[in-house]
Amino acid sequence: MALPASVALSRACGSGGFGTDYRYRKGDQLSGDVISVDYCSNAASLGALAVRARTIEDLTNALEKARAADRTSVIVIETDPKERVPDYDSWWDVPIAEVSEMESVGKARDAYDKARQKERYFL
């Protein structure tokens, strides 16, 4: 099973997914059930025009409403966090901490430095 993108990125940076899995506290650990957030209601509670889009037609209508709105607009599209995009034959330059007491971060930094040497600019 694939990891959610935020967890995979954190692990690739050597941080082991820290702070990317929002759960209720169980004892003294954050290992309880996943916290469900209603982003549409949350955005509306802050004064934004909030629209939930489930279909392409919903998205088209939501974009029209957002463009016409006189305030911040939020379009919420729920996704499966475990669904990943296919490989896109490129590299995302996400810098890794240069200094850390974690061995995994040091290894990730070494890999990052090697990858940067292969980086090419197309502008």
Contacts in CASP RR format, 6 or more apart in sequence:
PFRMAT RR
TARGET T0000
AUTHOR 0000-0000-0000
METHOD contacts of the structure
MODEL  1
MALPASVALSRACGSGGFGTDYRYRKGDQLSGDVISVDYCSNAASLGALA
VRARTIEDLTNALEKARAADRTSVIVIETDPKERVPDYDSWWDVPIAEVS
EMESVGKARDAYDKARQKERYFL
1 82 0 8 1.000
2 8 0 8 1.000
2 82 0 8 1.000
2 83 0 8 1.000
2 84 0 8 1.000
3 11 0 8 1.000
3 82 0 8 1.000
4 20 0 8 1.000
4 21 0 8 1.000
4 81 0 8 1.000
4 82 0 8 1.000
5 81 0 8 1.000
5 84 0 8 1.000
6 17 0 8 1.000
6 20 0 8 1.000
6 81 0 8 1.000
7 16 0 8 1.000
7 17 0 8 1.000
7 20 0 8 1.000
7 21 0 8 1.000
8 84 0 8 1.000
9 20 0 8 1.000
9 94 0 8 1.000
10 16 0 8 1.000
10 17 0 8 1.000
10 18 0 8 1.000
10 19 0 8 1.000
10 20 0 8 1.000
11 17 0 8 1.000
12 94 0 8 1.000
12 108 0 8 1.000
13 94 0 8 1.000
13 96 0 8 1.000
13 97 0 8 1.000
13 105 0 8 1.000
13 108 0 8 1.000
14 96 0 8 1.000
14 102 0 8 1.000
14 104 0 8 1.000
14 105 0 8 1.000
14 106 0 8 1.000
14 107 0 8 1.000
14 108 0 8 1.000
15 102 0 8 1.000
15 104 0 8 1.000
15 105 0 8 1.000
16 104 0 8 1.000
21 30 0 8 1.000
21 34 0 8 1.000
22 30 0 8 1.000
22 34 0 8 1.000
22 35 0 8 1.000
22 37 0 8 1.000
23 30 0 8 1.000
23 31 0 8 1.000
23 32 0 8 1.000
23 33 0 8 1.000
23 34 0 8 1.000
23 35 0 8 1.000
24 30 0 8 1.000
24 32 0 8 1.000
24 33 0 8 1.000
24 35 0 8 1.000
25 32 0 8 1.000
26 32 0 8 1.000
39 50 0 8 1.000
39 74 0 8 1.000
39 76 0 8 1.000
40 50 0 8 1.000
40 51 0 8 1.000
40 52 0 8 1.000
40 74 0 8 1.000
40 76 0 8 1.000
41 50 0 8 1.000
43 50 0 8 1.000
43 74 0 8 1.000
43 76 0 8 1.000
44 50 0 8 1.000
47 71 0 8 1.000
47 72 0 8 1.000
48 71 0 8 1.000
48 72 0 8 1.000
48 73 0 8 1.000
48 74 0 8 1.000
49 65 0 8 1.000
49 66 0 8 1.000
49 69 0 8 1.000
49 71 0 8 1.000
49 72 0 8 1.000
49 73 0 8 1.000
49 74 0 8 1.000
50 73 0 8 1.000
50 74 0 8 1.000
50 76 0 8 1.000
51 58 0 8 1.000
51 61 0 8 1.000
51 62 0 8 1.000
51 65 0 8 1.000
51 66 0 8 1.000
51 73 0 8 1.000
51 74 0 8 1.000
51 75 0 8 1.000
51 76 0 8 1.000
52 58 0 8 1.000
52 75 0 8 1.000
52 76 0 8 1.000
52 77 0 8 1.000
52 78 0 8 1.000
53 59 0 8 1.000
53 61 0 8 1.000
53 62 0 8 1.000
53 75 0 8 1.000
53 76 0 8 1.000
53 77 0 8 1.000
54 77 0 8 1.000
54 78 0 8 1.000
59 75 0 8 1.000
59 77 0 8 1.000
62 75 0 8 1.000
63 75 0 8 1.000
65 73 0 8 1.000
66 73 0 8 1.000
66 75 0 8 1.000
91 115 0 8 1.000
91 118 0 8 1.000
91 119 0 8 1.000
93 116 0 8 1.000
93 119 0 8 1.000
94 112 0 8 1.000
95 112 0 8 1.000
96 105 0 8 1.000
96 106 0 8 1.000
96 108 0 8 1.000
96 109 0 8 1.000
96 111 0 8 1.000
96 112 0 8 1.000
97 105 0 8 1.000
97 106 0 8 1.000
97 109 0 8 1.000
98 109 0 8 1.000
100 106 0 8 1.000
100 109 0 8 1.000
END
